[in-house]
Amino acid sequence: MVAVSSADRLARLPISEEELVEGLARAIYITHRQETAPAWEHASEYSRNWVRAQAREALTHLRGLTRPAK
């Protein structure tokens, strides 16, 4: 079996970069959301952009991994 890098695995996903960022951002938001906070769909644009920035940084980190994934 040939090892594939994290960057290559991400590149093979059948979704756009923005869809990937949006999905990660939603997951990050939901993970840290307090009960009184609005659902993702009703969160302020500022909040969603802040979490999208976190998702983009997470992707940057994953793409920078040099050890091949198993």
Secondary structure, 3 states (H helix, E strand, C coil): CCCECHHHHHHCCCCCHHHHHHHHHHHHHHHHCCCCCCCHHHCCHHHHHHHHHHHHHHHHHHHHCCCCEC
